[in-house]
Amino acid sequence: MREDPSPATVPSGYTVTMPTFTRRHVLAAGALVLALGAGTGLWVGSWWDQDPAAGLLVLSEDEVAILDALAEAIFPAGGDPAIGGRAAGCGRFTDKVLSGMAETQANLVRLSIHAVENLPLATHHARFSALDTPMATQLVRDWLAHPQPEIRGVIQSLYIFLGTAWTTHPEVAPRIAALSTCGYGR
């Protein structure tokens, strides 16, 4: 049992009351932890062993749509070159890349895709793929500078996959090759 703080550490006029936990509080906290764990398990279980969509090797159509929304936020249409990440087919390109990875690693990338889709729920009350492009672009910028390294790491990892997809697209690769002396795109 903890002792009450000494009177010297309590500002005058304040009363210190130590929290009291009853068995009911402990049971409620335990039930909450179990419910959250079950909810997380059901969420992950809803897609973890899911078969790929028709015409895809690893991903579902929803996962490709999430990646395309992220690619569009990173590489919006109308720039130079004009093709955006969605039109460049970055999601389908990433599906092909994931097909060459071990199943566990591909599933961890899929976990990252779903995490990015659900991250904005708390702050924007919408999934990532439902955000308009300017909002999604700002969110990606914020995540790339986020103080939590896990969030930065997830977005950087997906950025690499999508960046590879976009820069190797036939409309983009010649532009990148012109800037590179290493023979890129040749």
C-alpha positions, 0 to 999 in steps of 0.5 A: 500500500502506498503512503499518502504524500507528505504535506510538504509536497501538497500545495496548500488548499489542496486535498490529496485523495488516493484512488481506490480500485474495487474488484468491479473496476478491475473486472471492467478493465479486464473485460475492456482489454478482452473486448479490444483484443477480440475486436482487433483479432476479428479485424485482422482475421477478416483479411489476413487469410483472404484469397486475392481478388480475381486478377490479383496475386496477393491483394484484395481489390480493397487493398489495391484501392487503398494503395491507389489512394495513397499513391494518388496522395503521394503523386497527385495527377496533374503534375509533371509528369501528369499521371497520378499514382492511381492512374499509374496502377501503383496498387496492382504493381505492388501486388506483383511485388508482394507475390515475390515475397514470403507469405509472412512478409507480404501479410505484414505489408498488408497489415501496414496497408490496413493500418494506414487505411484506419489511422485517420478514423480518430482524427478525420472520422474517415478512412484514408481512401475516403479522404479527398486528395489534398487532405490525404496528401497533407496527412501523408506529409504529417505522417512522414514527420510524425514523432512516433517512429512506427508511424513514420516507418509504416508510411515510409515502407509503403512510400518505397513500394509506391514510389518504385511503381510510379517511377517505373511507369512508362510515362514517368520512367523516361523523365526520371532517366533523363535526370539520372546518369546511372542508366535508370529506365534503360 
